[in-house]
Amino acid sequence: MDMGRERLTWGLLLRVGILLTAVCVCIHVYLEKGRWGTPAPLALGHPTHSSRDWVQQSRTKQVSAEAEELGRSIKRRISYVRTLKKDSPARKRDADRKDPSTPCCPPPRPHRKQTPRWHIDLEPWASESHSLEDEAKRFLNYITTPQVSCASLAIEEDAQERTKGDWAACLDPKYSLTHRIQSKHCRVYSFGLGVDDRSLEHTLTRAGCEVHLFDPSLKQPHSQQAEMWLHRLSVDWRDPNPAIVVQRQYVSTKKLASILNDFGHRQVDVLKADMESAEWKILENLVLEGVLDSVGQLLLELHLHWAGFEVGGDDPSVVRYWFSLLKELEHASFRLFHVHSDPAKPRLFLHKNVLNASSAYTLSWVNTEWKP
Ligand SMILES: *[C@@H]1O[C@H](CO)[C@@H](O)[C@H](O)[C@H]1NC(C)=O
């Protein structure tokens, strides 16, 4: 008697369950149809199914298996909707309506700048042996061989103690900087950590450039001194975590793209940076985000005594990565016109003496395709 009633209850529950499932399937099919009917967002070059679609699809499968006995026809309708969605003539029609210039066929490839790149292109090894010596030889040869000549160098003039010529910008009229100075459009960004020589910045300020000095140790967020702008900021290869921004009172580091954006600057005529071994990841960020297009001349201090922040791998791989980064600069039309190394610096290359290389080199490139 009891057993019988229990079975009856379970049977009832099961039936209600199946009925509910069927209703769910119907609603789902209805929604799917509705979604399919409205213009679907056109994802360029991406697979047509987002992860949400994938989840929904597997859920549909599960439900339809449960309700198989109830509604084979419904299931058929689901697959019908799916098929339609897949080759989606309606989508194509939508695309046509949106962009009449592309009648059918694949959408035009977006400009390189808009495509986020996730890694730089590694150059082939210098030799089959992958030895540190071969990598170092190629790299050192590369950074000490200017690729273009500059007839007129703006060099820092503080000759009292330091050797002349650590930092140099190019004022050769075949490149844009002189013209930008004449038309009073010249803008300079200088990134350094505290005790850095500012004489090139003073020279460029006197020449009429708008010079921005970035130093995260400053007290005020923005100020002006000796006709130069001072900002309590530094450049980084990523923007700070929003959680940290909330905790702290202010942000002290940003990506160059964000700084340009915040300041409303489209271009920088001279970008000078001594980032104490963060230069590799920063350079990588500039390459990957296409920010180099906004830079006319790049003056960088390279530090070679260790791999640098967040640069990993064995020694030959590190040097190959450094070399590949500089080749990316070359691919972006940058040409080396000046190199300087302080002979008093220690002879340390990845913690050891390799080919008597210095631990630091100051290099200057000009963007030969730059038309601000
Ligand atoms: C290494 O380089 C320094 C600085 O350029 C130079 O004075 C020294 O003679 C070099 N040593 C060798 C062994 O080449």
The ligand as an SDF file (V2000), in Angstrom:
LIG
                    3D

 14 14  0  0  0  0  0  0  0  0999 V2000
   87.8090   46.2380  -21.9780 C   0  0  0  0  0  0  0  0  0  0  0  0
   87.1760   47.4880  -22.2150 O   0  0  0  0  0  0  0  0  0  0  0  0
   87.7210   48.5860  -21.5140 C   0  0  0  0  0  0  0  0  0  0  0  0
   86.8730   49.8020  -21.7500 C   0  0  0  0  0  0  0  0  0  0  0  0
   86.6270   50.0010  -23.1110 O   0  0  0  0  0  0  0  0  0  0  0  0
   89.1740   48.7750  -21.9750 C   0  0  0  0  0  0  0  0  0  0  0  0
   89.7420   49.8600  -21.2740 O   0  0  0  0  0  0  0  0  0  0  0  0
   89.9410   47.5120  -21.7360 C   0  0  0  0  0  0  0  0  0  0  0  0
   91.2260   47.6480  -22.2470 O   0  0  0  0  0  0  0  0  0  0  0  0
   89.2660   46.3360  -22.3940 C   0  0  0  0  0  0  0  0  0  0  0  0
   89.9240   45.1040  -22.0130 N   0  0  0  0  0  0  0  0  0  0  0  0
   90.2570   44.1720  -22.9030 C   0  0  0  0  0  0  0  0  0  0  0  0
   90.9240   42.9700  -22.3540 C   0  0  0  0  0  0  0  0  0  0  0  0
   90.0290   44.2930  -24.0900 O   0  0  0  0  0  0  0  0  0  0  0  0
  1  2  1  0
  1 10  1  0
  2  3  1  0
  3  4  1  0
  3  6  1  0
  4  5  1  0
  6  7  1  0
  6  8  1  0
  8  9  1  0
  8 10  1  0
 10 11  1  0
 11 12  1  0
 12 13  1  0
 12 14  2  0
M  END
$$$$
